[in-house]
Amino acid sequence: MATKLPRGLDGRTRDQDPPKAGEIRQKRGDTLVSTLRREYGDGFAVGIRSDAKLETVRERTGKSLHQLVRDMPKKK
């Protein structure tokens, strides 16, 4: 079972062990788009199937998860 990691002041999980201590953890590439839509909303990765993996979205768009979330349409 995965252990819950503490979140930083900005709410993001950071690595705890050297040599990457303090770096922001990257979301796993095998995370499904459907999972990310539950977390970020239905506007995440519009036009991409919900059973696609994050690594596929990164390859197709050339964007990181942070950029994809930032570029999502704003809610009205």
Secondary structure as UniProt FT lines:
FT   TURN            9..10
FT   STRAND          13..14
FT   TURN            18..19
FT   TURN            21..22
FT   TURN            29..30
FT   HELIX           33..40
FT   TURN            42..47
FT   TURN            50..51
FT   HELIX           54..61
FT   HELIX           65..70
//
